[in-house]
Amino acid sequence: MKYDIAIIGGGPAGLMAAERAGELGASVILLEKNSEPGTKLLLTGGGRCNLTNNVQDPRAFVARLGQEAKFLLSALNKFGVIETLEFFQSRALPTRVENDNRVFPLSNRATDVLEVLIKDLKKYQVEIRPESQVKKIITKDDKIVKIVLTDGQEILANNFILATGGKAYPQTGSDGDGYKWLAQFGHTIISPRPSLCPILIEADFIKELEGLSVSEARLNLYQGTKKIVSTDGDIIFTSNGLSGPAALDLSRFIDDEAIKNLSLEVDFLPQFEISALDKKLQQVLKTSSKQIKNSLDGLVMPKFKPVLFKLSLLDGEKKSNVINRAERLALVKLIKSFKLKIKGLAGFDKAMVTKGGANLAEIEPKTMRSKKINNLFICGELLGLAGPTGGYNLQICWTSGYVAGEGAVD
Ligand SMILES: Cc1cc2nc3c(=O)[nH]c(=O)nc-3n(C[C@H](O)[C@H](O)[C@H](O)COP(=O)(O)OP(=O)(O)OC[C@H]3O[C@@H](n4cnc5c(N)ncnc54)[C@H](O)[C@@H]3O)c2cc1C
């Protein structure tokens, strides 16, 4: 049998592509190497699936992703945030907008998001073939003629969609096969790197901070003495570094090659200017006869105190009302600009997405058609696009998957 369309990879991008192609009446086969599609999708948002970010204007949406994301504008105009929300809502999956415009299903269950897609695929008689790992893609004269599975089976189709994901969380199945094939087809692959992943820190006190979680902190990234970017949000110290949304977002700007020149600063209380915090501390300390280690509640988290006193060379047993100006300013400095040396990024095993990937200049933006292989369409995380946390990365999949599915039918 020859299908109209064969899709490799049953993640959010491949599922959406299959949905759209099926809806348009194409005969579609979806090949997934795992025992079920959507393994990574089920992990998203801590199992709640932050399915998009409610930035509805396509221009504002791409502005959050960076320069290269202009590529996505025409696809977003066809199937952007508004259409995605309508898509799920019209399939009995109501959603809710939370802080920072993050959108979740009202049920708080990623399984419900996957179920909506699978139900549609069944309705449109898409053949879902789990445990089908593609081993080879055979081309002739700039066209794919067939794909070969690891068990030797051959799949024939007129058009092919590559949706094998990036390299992040390879334990879910996405281990970089797509890049290898694209390179064979003559596509340029921009070196895939981990992104949205914990930042490793070199400091002898880091283990003492393990578990310290700070809400609404600010992280500043410096190149030499120049501040290059700041992120706001929750952070959590791990045994060897920093995690939490603000740290994950900052990791997008950290490249291994440039690491020697980069340094990180935590502002534990960004709501206070330096002078305002100094004033506040002055008030708190001068009216307290307690030891300083017992006076800073509400301003300094208990877990941070031992490290704070150690680095400021201040004796925590000292009475608060005898702390002098220099000692107080040392505390302010550590609270407002706590310097950390970056050792690296935690790597693909802990990264939520892949930065880099298929060079966008070699892909047709309206349809995701490859400019190298005429009957190939590329979508999802394979594309050289990566967004911050907050639902942007799944939206890239819904949008690119939808237009690829449609493009492969035309
Ligand atoms: C823990 C975690 C939480 C996340 N949370 C969010 C979130 O809340 N919101 C958000 O926007 N983004 C989130 N992301 C990112 C988001 O999940 C990914 O960007 C998205 O899943 C990428 O979709 P994809 O379809 O391109 O690839 P994938 O989801 O990686 O799917 C690719 C599929 O292709 C299959 N495959 C690979 N090679 C082959 C082969 N040779 N043959 C057959 N099949 C193959 C794989 O098994 C896999 O199922 C999260 C990521 C992680 C890891």
The ligand as an SDF file (V2000), in Angstrom:
LIG
                    3D

 53 58  0  0  0  0  0  0  0  0999 V2000
   10.0670   17.5320   31.0010 C   0  0  0  0  0  0  0  0  0  0  0  0
    9.6000   18.4240   29.8970 C   0  0  0  0  0  0  0  0  0  0  0  0
    8.5640   19.3120   30.1280 C   0  0  0  0  0  0  0  0  0  0  0  0
    8.1500   20.1800   29.1110 C   0  0  0  0  0  0  0  0  0  0  0  0
    7.0930   21.0060   29.3510 N   0  0  0  0  0  0  0  0  0  0  0  0
    6.6650   21.8420   28.3740 C   0  0  0  0  0  0  0  0  0  0  0  0
    5.5130   22.6590   28.5620 C   0  0  0  0  0  0  0  0  0  0  0  0
    4.8280   22.5840   29.5870 O   0  0  0  0  0  0  0  0  0  0  0  0
    5.1690   23.5030   27.5580 N   0  0  0  0  0  0  0  0  0  0  0  0
    5.8600   23.5780   26.3760 C   0  0  0  0  0  0  0  0  0  0  0  0
    5.5100   24.3790   25.5120 O   0  0  0  0  0  0  0  0  0  0  0  0
    6.9040   22.7550   26.1290 N   0  0  0  0  0  0  0  0  0  0  0  0
    7.3090   21.8950   27.0910 C   0  0  0  0  0  0  0  0  0  0  0  0
    8.3640   21.0320   26.8400 N   0  0  0  0  0  0  0  0  0  0  0  0
    8.9520   21.0150   25.4700 C   0  0  0  0  0  0  0  0  0  0  0  0
    8.0570   20.1880   24.5350 C   0  0  0  0  0  0  0  0  0  0  0  0
    7.6460   19.0210   25.1720 O   0  0  0  0  0  0  0  0  0  0  0  0
    8.8180   19.8270   23.2500 C   0  0  0  0  0  0  0  0  0  0  0  0
    9.2540   21.0180   22.6370 O   0  0  0  0  0  0  0  0  0  0  0  0
    7.9160   19.0420   22.2910 C   0  0  0  0  0  0  0  0  0  0  0  0
    7.5290   17.8050   22.8580 O   0  0  0  0  0  0  0  0  0  0  0  0
    8.6060   18.7680   20.9590 C   0  0  0  0  0  0  0  0  0  0  0  0
    7.6800   18.0820   20.1640 O   0  0  0  0  0  0  0  0  0  0  0  0
    8.0890   17.2800   18.8460 P   0  0  0  0  0  0  0  0  0  0  0  0
    6.8380   16.6820   18.3350 O   0  0  0  0  0  0  0  0  0  0  0  0
    8.8720   18.1370   17.9540 O   0  0  0  0  0  0  0  0  0  0  0  0
    9.0900   16.1580   19.3770 O   0  0  0  0  0  0  0  0  0  0  0  0
    8.9410   15.0450   20.5260 P   0  0  0  0  0  0  0  0  0  0  0  0
    7.8910   15.3930   21.4910 O   0  0  0  0  0  0  0  0  0  0  0  0
   10.3060   14.8460   21.0210 O   0  0  0  0  0  0  0  0  0  0  0  0
    8.4550   13.7850   19.7150 O   0  0  0  0  0  0  0  0  0  0  0  0
    9.2640   13.1440   18.7380 C   0  0  0  0  0  0  0  0  0  0  0  0
    8.8360   11.7090   18.6170 C   0  0  0  0  0  0  0  0  0  0  0  0
    9.5310   11.0930   17.5410 O   0  0  0  0  0  0  0  0  0  0  0  0
    9.8420    9.7680   17.9040 C   0  0  0  0  0  0  0  0  0  0  0  0
   10.9900    9.3080   17.1130 N   0  0  0  0  0  0  0  0  0  0  0  0
   12.2650    9.7640   17.1570 C   0  0  0  0  0  0  0  0  0  0  0  0
   13.0460    9.0920   16.3020 N   0  0  0  0  0  0  0  0  0  0  0  0
   12.2520    8.1830   15.6920 C   0  0  0  0  0  0  0  0  0  0  0  0
   12.4830    7.1680   14.7100 C   0  0  0  0  0  0  0  0  0  0  0  0
   13.6910    6.9560   14.2030 N   0  0  0  0  0  0  0  0  0  0  0  0
   11.4380    6.4250   14.3060 N   0  0  0  0  0  0  0  0  0  0  0  0
   10.1900    6.6040   14.8290 C   0  0  0  0  0  0  0  0  0  0  0  0
    9.9340    7.5340   15.7830 N   0  0  0  0  0  0  0  0  0  0  0  0
   10.9430    8.3200   16.1960 C   0  0  0  0  0  0  0  0  0  0  0  0
   10.1620    9.8550   19.3840 C   0  0  0  0  0  0  0  0  0  0  0  0
   10.0240    8.6010   20.0170 O   0  0  0  0  0  0  0  0  0  0  0  0
    9.1550   10.8960   19.8610 C   0  0  0  0  0  0  0  0  0  0  0  0
    7.9760   10.3120   20.3580 O   0  0  0  0  0  0  0  0  0  0  0  0
    8.7970   20.1620   27.8360 C   0  0  0  0  0  0  0  0  0  0  0  0
    9.8310   19.2550   27.6180 C   0  0  0  0  0  0  0  0  0  0  0  0
   10.2400   18.3940   28.6270 C   0  0  0  0  0  0  0  0  0  0  0  0
   11.3490   17.4380   28.3540 C   0  0  0  0  0  0  0  0  0  0  0  0
  1  2  1  0
  2  3  1  0
  2 52  2  0
  3  4  2  0
  4  5  1  0
  4 50  1  0
  5  6  2  0
  6  7  1  0
  6 13  1  0
  7  8  2  0
  7  9  1  0
  9 10  1  0
 10 11  2  0
 10 12  1  0
 12 13  2  0
 13 14  1  0
 14 15  1  0
 14 50  1  0
 15 16  1  0
 16 17  1  0
 16 18  1  0
 18 19  1  0
 18 20  1  0
 20 21  1  0
 20 22  1  0
 22 23  1  0
 23 24  1  0
 24 25  2  0
 24 26  1  0
 24 27  1  0
 27 28  1  0
 28 29  2  0
 28 30  1  0
 28 31  1  0
 31 32  1  0
 32 33  1  0
 33 34  1  0
 33 48  1  0
 34 35  1  0
 35 36  1  0
 35 46  1  0
 36 37  1  0
 36 45  1  0
 37 38  2  0
 38 39  1  0
 39 40  1  0
 39 45  2  0
 40 41  1  0
 40 42  2  0
 42 43  1  0
 43 44  2  0
 44 45  1  0
 46 47  1  0
 46 48  1  0
 48 49  1  0
 50 51  2  0
 51 52  1  0
 52 53  1  0
M  END
$$$$
